[in-house]
């Protein structure tokens, strides 16, 4: 088995353990009131970090290409309270148009 697959399996196992840790340790008890806002904001923050790194990360520098206007358009669509599916469609269309103009 290659090193890559070992890492994939280790990360998968760690993810499963972390996801199971909440129900195992808390049981049926509610979260403490001070922890609820943090937990509620965790998923959007992680998703934003993933989108930003996948959009702008190059080898060792920041890369600005046709994806940047698409992400900006999606952010604008979310800001005006459009549904997520609409924001994704807007991002795809704007990115495609940006790539077409680059040709």
Backbone torsions as a table, in degrees:
resi	resn	phi	psi	omega
1	UNK	NA	135.7	-176.5
2	UNK	-78.0	164.6	179.7
3	UNK	-61.7	-35.0	-178.6
4	UNK	-62.3	-44.9	-179.0
5	UNK	-69.1	-31.9	175.6
6	UNK	-63.9	-43.5	177.9
7	UNK	-64.5	-43.1	179.0
8	UNK	-60.0	-45.8	179.1
9	UNK	-65.9	-39.5	179.0
10	UNK	-65.3	-44.2	178.9
11	UNK	-65.6	-40.3	177.2
12	UNK	-62.0	-43.8	178.8
13	UNK	-65.3	-41.7	178.3
14	UNK	-63.2	-39.8	178.3
15	UNK	-63.1	-45.7	178.8
16	UNK	-61.6	-42.0	179.4
17	UNK	-65.1	-41.3	179.5
18	UNK	-67.5	-38.1	178.3
19	UNK	-67.9	-33.3	179.8
20	UNK	-80.6	-18.4	-175.8
21	UNK	-63.9	-38.3	-178.8
22	UNK	-59.9	-58.6	179.1
23	UNK	-62.2	-33.8	-178.4
24	UNK	-68.3	-46.0	-175.6
25	UNK	-81.4	-31.9	-179.3
26	UNK	-89.5	-28.8	-176.7
27	UNK	62.5	-128.2	179.1
28	UNK	-98.6	5.7	179.6
29	UNK	-75.3	142.3	176.1
30	UNK	-73.3	158.8	176.0
31	UNK	-65.5	150.7	173.0
32	UNK	-60.8	146.9	-175.1
33	UNK	-62.4	-29.8	178.9
34	UNK	-73.6	-22.7	-178.4
35	UNK	-89.0	-20.4	-175.7
36	UNK	-60.2	-47.0	179.0
37	UNK	-61.4	-35.6	179.8
38	UNK	-66.0	-44.9	-178.9
39	UNK	-66.3	-39.0	179.8
40	UNK	-65.6	-31.1	-179.3
41	UNK	-88.9	-9.6	-175.0
42	UNK	-63.8	-47.2	-177.7
43	UNK	-64.5	-47.7	178.3
44	UNK	-62.2	-37.1	-180.0
45	UNK	-67.1	-42.7	179.3
46	UNK	-65.6	-40.5	177.8
47	UNK	-63.7	-42.4	177.9
48	UNK	-62.2	-43.6	178.5
49	UNK	-61.7	-41.1	178.5
50	UNK	-64.1	-45.0	-179.8
51	UNK	-63.2	-44.7	-178.2
52	UNK	-64.9	-44.8	-178.8
53	UNK	-68.1	-37.9	179.4
54	UNK	-71.7	-25.0	-178.4
55	UNK	-85.4	-44.0	-169.0
56	UNK	-109.5	-4.6	-176.1
57	UNK	-86.1	126.8	172.2
58	UNK	-105.1	-157.2	178.0
59	UNK	-64.1	-56.6	178.0
60	UNK	-138.6	14.8	-179.3
61	UNK	-142.6	167.2	177.0
62	UNK	-77.8	133.2	-178.3
63	UNK	-113.6	125.5	175.7
64	UNK	-112.1	117.1	178.4
65	UNK	-139.5	-155.7	-174.2
66	UNK	-67.7	-16.0	179.1
67	UNK	-73.3	-28.4	-176.7
68	UNK	-59.7	-47.9	176.8
69	UNK	-62.8	-33.1	177.4
70	UNK	-64.5	-43.3	177.6
71	UNK	-66.0	-40.6	177.8
72	UNK	-63.1	-41.1	178.4
73	UNK	-65.1	-39.9	177.7
74	UNK	-65.0	-42.0	178.3
75	UNK	-62.3	-41.2	177.8
76	UNK	-64.3	-41.5	178.9
77	UNK	-63.7	-40.8	177.4
78	UNK	-67.1	-37.9	-179.4
79	UNK	-62.7	-35.6	177.8
80	UNK	-87.2	13.8	174.3
81	UNK	69.9	31.6	173.6
82	UNK	-75.6	152.1	176.3
83	UNK	-62.4	155.5	-177.0
84	UNK	-60.2	-38.5	-179.5
85	UNK	-63.4	-39.8	177.6
86	UNK	-65.4	-42.7	178.7
87	UNK	-61.6	-39.5	177.6
88	UNK	-65.4	-40.8	177.2
89	UNK	-63.7	-43.5	177.9
90	UNK	-61.1	-43.8	179.3
91	UNK	-61.8	-41.8	179.8
92	UNK	-64.9	-43.2	-179.2
93	UNK	-66.2	-46.1	-179.3
94	UNK	-64.4	-40.3	177.2
95	UNK	-63.8	-42.9	178.5
96	UNK	-63.3	-42.9	177.2
97	UNK	-63.8	-39.6	178.0
98	UNK	-63.2	-39.7	178.1
99	UNK	-70.1	-35.6	178.8
100	UNK	-66.8	-36.0	180.0
101	UNK	-71.5	-31.8	179.1
102	UNK	-65.7	-28.3	-177.4
103	UNK	-63.4	NA	NA
